[in-house]
Protein backbone atom coordinates (compact mmCIF):
# COMPACT_ATOMS: atom_id res chain seq x y z
CA UNK A 1 0.00 0.00 0.00
CA UNK A 2 1.47 3.34 -1.05
CA UNK A 3 2.25 5.83 1.71
CA UNK A 4 0.00 8.87 1.90
CA UNK A 5 1.72 12.08 0.88
CA UNK A 6 0.81 14.99 3.14
CA UNK A 7 -0.38 18.01 1.13
CA UNK A 8 1.73 21.17 1.33
CA UNK A 9 0.98 23.68 4.04
CA UNK A 10 1.60 26.54 1.59
CA UNK A 11 1.63 26.49 -2.18
CA UNK A 12 1.92 29.44 -4.53
CA UNK A 13 1.22 29.28 -8.24
CA UNK A 14 2.60 31.97 -10.59
CA UNK A 15 2.57 34.54 -7.78
CA UNK A 16 3.33 37.98 -9.19
CA UNK A 17 3.76 41.55 -7.98
CA UNK A 18 5.46 44.24 -10.07
CA UNK A 19 6.22 47.83 -9.06
CA UNK A 20 6.26 49.72 -12.34
CA UNK A 21 9.09 48.14 -14.30
CA UNK A 22 10.50 46.31 -11.25
CA UNK A 23 9.52 42.64 -11.16
CA UNK A 24 9.69 42.18 -7.39
CA UNK A 25 7.93 38.80 -7.51
CA UNK A 26 7.68 37.35 -10.99
CA UNK A 27 5.62 34.20 -11.38
CA UNK A 28 6.86 32.33 -8.31
CA UNK A 29 5.85 28.70 -7.80
CA UNK A 30 6.66 27.67 -4.24
CA UNK A 31 5.83 24.80 -1.89
CA UNK A 32 6.20 24.70 1.87
CA UNK A 33 5.86 21.30 3.54
CA UNK A 34 4.24 20.92 6.96
CA UNK A 35 6.71 20.83 9.84
CA UNK A 36 9.80 21.89 7.92
CA UNK A 37 12.28 24.72 8.38
CA UNK A 38 12.56 26.25 4.93
CA UNK A 39 15.23 28.84 4.15
CA UNK A 40 14.58 31.65 1.67
CA UNK A 41 17.78 33.28 0.44
CA UNK A 42 19.01 35.50 -2.37
CA UNK A 43 20.83 38.75 -3.10
CA UNK A 44 19.52 42.10 -1.86
CA UNK A 45 16.58 43.10 -4.04
CA UNK A 46 15.81 39.49 -5.01
CA UNK A 47 12.20 39.82 -3.83
CA UNK A 48 12.36 37.83 -0.59
CA UNK A 49 10.60 40.31 1.71
CA UNK A 50 8.04 41.17 -0.97
CA UNK A 51 7.29 37.47 -1.44
CA UNK A 52 6.67 36.84 2.27
CA UNK A 53 4.64 40.05 2.44
CA UNK A 54 2.37 38.46 -0.16
CA UNK A 55 2.16 35.26 1.90
CA UNK A 56 1.25 37.19 5.06
CA UNK A 57 -1.21 39.56 3.37
CA UNK A 58 0.76 42.74 3.99
CA UNK A 59 0.73 43.13 0.21
CA UNK A 60 -1.74 41.81 -2.37
CA UNK A 61 -0.65 39.90 -5.46
CA UNK A 62 -1.38 41.22 -8.92
CA UNK A 63 -1.86 37.66 -10.16
CA UNK A 64 -1.33 34.07 -9.10
CA UNK A 65 -2.66 32.16 -6.11
CA UNK A 66 -1.71 31.32 -2.52
CA UNK A 67 -3.08 28.17 -0.91
CA UNK A 68 -2.87 27.50 2.84
CA UNK A 69 -3.55 23.81 3.52
CA UNK A 70 -5.50 23.73 0.27
CA UNK A 71 -7.57 26.86 1.00
CA UNK A 72 -7.25 29.84 -1.35
CA UNK A 73 -6.16 32.81 0.80
CA UNK A 74 -4.88 35.00 -2.05
CA UNK A 75 -7.32 37.84 -1.32
CA UNK A 76 -7.61 37.51 2.44
CA UNK A 77 -6.41 40.55 4.47
CA UNK A 78 -3.48 40.15 6.84
CA UNK A 79 -5.56 39.93 10.04
CA UNK A 80 -7.58 37.04 8.60
CA UNK A 81 -4.38 35.20 7.73
CA UNK A 82 -3.18 35.66 11.31
CA UNK A 83 -6.38 33.97 12.48
CA UNK A 84 -5.69 31.10 10.11
CA UNK A 85 -2.27 30.61 11.67
CA UNK A 86 0.26 32.75 9.78
CA UNK A 87 2.60 34.88 11.92
CA UNK A 88 5.19 37.16 10.31
CA UNK A 89 8.02 38.85 12.24
CA UNK A 90 9.16 41.84 10.25
CA UNK A 91 12.65 42.72 9.00
CA UNK A 92 12.36 45.93 11.03
CA UNK A 93 11.06 45.46 14.57
CA UNK A 94 7.31 46.02 14.90
CA UNK A 95 6.96 46.23 18.66
CA UNK A 96 4.96 48.82 20.62
CA UNK A 97 7.86 50.88 22.00
CA UNK A 98 6.10 52.62 24.91
CA UNK A 99 4.43 49.48 26.24
CA UNK A 100 6.15 47.09 28.59
CA UNK A 101 7.70 43.87 27.37
CA UNK A 102 4.88 41.95 29.06
CA UNK A 103 2.13 44.06 27.49
CA UNK A 104 3.58 43.68 23.98
CA UNK A 105 3.27 39.91 24.19
CA UNK A 106 -0.02 40.06 26.10
CA UNK A 107 -1.62 41.95 23.20
CA UNK A 108 -0.68 39.12 20.86
CA UNK A 109 -2.06 36.54 23.29
CA UNK A 110 -5.24 38.56 23.81
CA UNK A 111 -5.90 38.63 20.06
CA UNK A 112 -6.41 34.85 20.26
CA UNK A 113 -9.26 35.30 22.74
CA UNK A 114 -7.56 33.12 25.34
CA UNK A 115 -8.31 33.19 29.06
CA UNK A 116 -4.88 32.16 30.36
CA UNK A 117 -3.30 35.46 29.28
CA UNK A 118 -0.68 35.79 32.02
CA UNK A 119 0.49 32.17 31.78
CA UNK A 120 0.83 32.21 27.99
CA UNK A 121 2.52 35.62 27.98
CA UNK A 122 5.14 34.56 30.51
CA UNK A 123 5.68 31.25 28.70
CA UNK A 124 6.37 33.03 25.40
CA UNK A 125 8.83 35.43 27.06
CA UNK A 126 10.61 32.60 28.84
CA UNK A 127 10.91 30.67 25.59
CA UNK A 128 12.98 33.46 24.00
CA UNK A 129 14.97 34.23 27.14
CA UNK A 130 13.31 37.51 28.13
CA UNK A 131 11.95 36.41 31.50
CA UNK A 132 12.82 39.01 34.12
CA UNK A 133 12.36 41.91 31.68
CA UNK A 134 8.55 41.92 31.79
CA UNK A 135 8.19 45.39 33.35
CA UNK A 136 10.75 47.12 31.11
CA UNK A 137 9.57 49.48 28.38
CA UNK A 138 10.13 47.83 25.01
CA UNK A 139 11.89 50.89 23.58
CA UNK A 140 14.63 50.59 26.21
CA UNK A 141 15.64 47.08 25.10
CA UNK A 142 18.73 46.53 22.97
CA UNK A 143 18.03 45.95 19.28
CA UNK A 144 18.77 42.24 19.65
CA UNK A 145 16.35 41.93 22.55
CA UNK A 146 13.71 43.82 20.58
CA UNK A 147 14.04 41.16 17.87
CA UNK A 148 13.56 38.46 20.51
CA UNK A 149 10.51 40.30 21.85
CA UNK A 150 9.06 40.35 18.35
CA UNK A 151 9.69 36.60 18.11
CA UNK A 152 7.89 36.08 21.44
CA UNK A 153 4.92 38.03 20.06
CA UNK A 154 4.85 35.72 17.05
CA UNK A 155 5.12 32.57 19.17
CA UNK A 156 2.31 33.79 21.43
CA UNK A 157 -0.03 33.48 18.44
CA UNK A 158 0.70 29.71 18.32
CA UNK A 159 1.03 29.86 14.52
CA UNK A 160 0.91 27.02 12.02
CA UNK A 161 3.38 29.01 9.92
CA UNK A 162 5.99 31.33 11.44
CA UNK A 163 7.76 33.62 8.94
CA UNK A 164 11.03 35.00 10.28
CA UNK A 165 12.57 37.90 8.33
CA UNK A 166 16.27 38.42 9.21
CA UNK A 167 15.73 37.21 12.80
CA UNK A 168 19.41 37.00 13.80
CA UNK A 169 20.21 40.58 12.77
CA UNK A 170 21.53 42.36 15.87
CA UNK A 171 21.87 39.19 17.94
CA UNK A 172 25.09 38.29 19.73
CA UNK A 173 26.75 34.95 18.95
CA UNK A 174 25.38 33.37 22.13
CA UNK A 175 21.88 34.65 21.30
CA UNK A 176 22.13 33.17 17.78
CA UNK A 177 22.91 29.75 19.24
CA UNK A 178 19.90 30.02 21.56
CA UNK A 179 17.78 31.17 18.62
CA UNK A 180 18.75 28.10 16.57
CA UNK A 181 17.86 25.82 19.47
CA UNK A 182 14.51 27.58 19.81
CA UNK A 183 13.66 27.27 16.10
CA UNK A 184 14.47 23.56 16.10
CA UNK A 185 12.14 23.11 19.08
CA UNK A 186 9.21 24.61 17.14
CA UNK A 187 8.99 21.89 14.50
CA UNK A 188 7.05 19.86 13.56
CA UNK A 189 4.17 21.59 15.40
CA UNK A 190 5.06 24.87 13.66
CA UNK A 191 6.36 25.25 10.12
CA UNK A 192 9.11 27.88 9.80
CA UNK A 193 9.98 30.00 6.76
CA UNK A 194 13.33 31.67 7.43
CA UNK A 195 14.70 34.64 5.47
CA UNK A 196 18.28 35.08 6.54
CA UNK A 197 21.56 36.47 5.19
CA UNK A 198 23.64 34.55 7.72
CA UNK A 199 24.44 31.50 5.60
CA UNK A 200 25.79 29.54 8.54
CA UNK A 201 22.42 29.85 10.27
CA UNK A 202 20.47 28.91 7.12
CA UNK A 203 22.62 25.91 6.24
CA UNK A 204 22.50 24.70 9.84
CA UNK A 205 18.74 25.03 10.34
CA UNK A 206 16.99 24.55 7.02
CA UNK A 207 15.56 21.28 5.75
CA UNK A 208 15.16 22.82 2.30
CA UNK A 209 16.23 26.13 0.78
CA UNK A 210 14.74 28.23 -2.01
CA UNK A 211 16.93 30.78 -3.77
CA UNK A 212 15.30 33.86 -5.29
CA UNK A 213 16.95 36.23 -7.75
CA UNK A 214 15.31 39.03 -9.75
CA UNK A 215 11.93 37.97 -8.34
CA UNK A 216 12.17 34.40 -9.63
CA UNK A 217 13.06 31.02 -8.16
CA UNK A 218 16.61 30.13 -9.14
CA UNK A 219 16.80 26.82 -7.25
CA UNK A 220 15.17 24.75 -4.50
CA UNK A 221 16.74 21.82 -2.66
CA UNK A 222 18.50 20.59 0.43
CA UNK A 223 21.29 22.77 1.84
CA UNK A 224 23.86 20.46 0.21
CA UNK A 225 22.10 20.61 -3.17
CA UNK A 226 21.81 24.40 -3.05
CA UNK A 227 25.43 24.87 -1.98
CA UNK A 228 26.60 22.66 -4.88
CA UNK A 229 24.39 24.31 -7.50
CA UNK A 230 26.63 26.20 -10.00
CA UNK A 231 23.91 28.77 -10.79
CA UNK A 232 23.47 29.55 -7.09
CA UNK A 233 27.22 29.81 -6.59
CA UNK A 234 27.47 32.29 -9.42
CA UNK A 235 24.41 34.36 -8.51
CA UNK A 236 24.67 34.45 -4.76
CA UNK A 237 27.13 32.32 -2.81
CA UNK A 238 30.17 33.68 -4.67
CA UNK A 239 31.89 30.33 -4.75
N, C-alpha and C positions, 0 to 999 in steps of 0.2 A: 504493500500500500504506500503510495507516494506521500511524502511529508507535506503538510499544509504550509504554504508560504504566507507569512504574515504580511498584510498590505502595508504600504508605506504610511508613516504618520503624516508626512508632507510630500506633496508632489506638485511641481509647477510645470506647465506646458506652454511653451512659447511666450513666456512672461516678458513684457516689454514696457519700458518707460524712457522716452527721449526728452531732453531739454533743448529745444531748438535743434541745432545740428549735432548736439552731443548725445551719443547713444549710450546712456548710463547703464541701462539694462536692455539687452538686445536679443530677444528670443531665447530666453534661458529655460532649458529643461533641467529639472533638478529633482532628486529623490532623497528623502530623509527617512531612514529606517527607525522604527521604534527602539528606544533604549540604547542608541549609539551616541558617541561623541564624534561629531562631524566638524572638521576644520574647514574654514572658508578663507582662502588666502589669495593674494595677488598684489600687483604693484599699486601704489597710490593712484587713485582715479580709475581703478579697474571696475568699480560699480558695486563693491561689497556692501557698503553701508546702505546704498540705495536699494539693493536687492533685499536686505533684511528689513528695511523700512516698508517695502511692499508686502513682505510676509506678515509683519506685525500690524499693518493697516495705517501706519503713519503717513504713507503715501499710497495713492491709488494707481493701479496699472492702466496703461493706455489700451493694452490688449493682452491676451493670454489668460490663463486660469491658475488659481491656487486651490488645491484640495487639502483639507485637514481631515485625516482619517476617512477619506472618501467624500467628505462634505465640501461643496463649493463655497469658499469664504471670500472669493475675489472682491466682492463689493461690500463686505461687512466693514463697519467702522472699527477703529482700534479698540474701543472699550468692549465691543462685543467679542472681539478676538481674545481679549484678556479673560472674559468669562468662559470662553471655550478652552482656555488653558495655555495661551501663548503669553509669555513674559519676556520683555525685551529690555535689557540694561543698556543704556545709551553710551556712545563713544565719549560724550561729555557728560559729567555727572548730572543727574536730574533729581537731586534731593531737594527737600524744603529747608533752606539754609537756616531760618530763624526758629525752626522747631527743634525739639530735642531729638537725640538719636532714637530714643524709645518711641516718640510720637511719629517719627517718619515711618518706622516699620509698622506701628499700630494702625496707621491709616491704610496701609496695604492689607493688613489682616482684616480690618473692619470692612473693606470693600467686598470681602467674601461672605459677609453676613454671619460670621462665626460668633459663638458665645464665649469661647475660651480665649479672649483677646490677649490678656496678660501672659498666659502660658505660652501661646504661639509666638507672641512678639519676642519674649525672652529666649525662646528656643531658637528662633531665626538669628538673633544677635549672637547667641553663644556659638552657633554653627560656623559663623564667619570670624569668631574671635573678638567680638566687640562687647562681650559682657563686661560690666564695670564702667562702661561709658554711657549708660542709658540716659543720665540726666544732662549730659553735655550738649550744648547747641551744635547742630550739625555743621554750621559754617566754621566752627573752631577746630574741626578735625583736620588732620593732614590730608593731602590729596589722596594718598593711598588708602587711608581709612574711609574717606568719602566713597571711594570705589567699592570698598567692602560693605559699607552701609547700603549702597545701591543694590549690591548683590543680595544682601539680607532682605531688602524690600521685594526683590524678585522671588526669592525662595519662600517668603511668607505667603505668596499667592498659590503655592503648591502647584506649579505649572506642569502640564504635560510636555511642553516645549519651552526650554529656557535658552534665549538668544543672548549671547555675551559678546559685546562689541569692544574689543581692546581691553579686556578686563585686567590684565597685568600691568597696564601702563601706570607708572607711579608707585608700584609695589616694590618693597625691598626684596632681596633674594630669599630671605626666610619666609616672607609673606607669600611669595610665588610658590614655594614648596607646599605651604599650607593650602594655598588655593588649588593646586593640582590634586592634593589629597581630597579636598572637599568635592571637586568636580567628579572625581572617580566614584565618590560615595553616592552621588546623585543617581547614577544609572544602575539598573535599567528602569527604575520607576519614573525618572525624568529623562527625556531626550535633550541633548545639548548641542546647539549650533554655535561654534566658537570662531569668531573673527579675531585674528591675532597676528601681529607682525613678529612676535618672538617665535622663531622657528623651532627652537628647542622645546618650548612649551607645546606647540602644535604637534610636532613629531612624537612627543612623549605621550600626549593625551589622546589624540584622535584615532578612531577606528578607521575612518575614511576621510579623505581630503578632496575638496573641489577647488580648482584653481580658476579664478576669473581673470580675464584681461580684455580691455576695451569693451566691457559689458557682456562678454560672451564666455561660455565655459571652454577653457583650454584643455582641461583634463580632470578626471575623477578616478580615485583609486586608493589603495592602502598607502600609508606613509612611505613604504619602501618603493612602491610603484611610482608614486609621484616624484620622489627624490631622483629616481633613475630615468625619468621621462626627459628625453633631449629637448623637447619643446618647452617644458617647464624650466629646465636649467637655463635655457637661452633667454626666456622671457622674464624670469623672476628670480630663480635661485642663484644665478650668476656663476654656476659651476661650469 
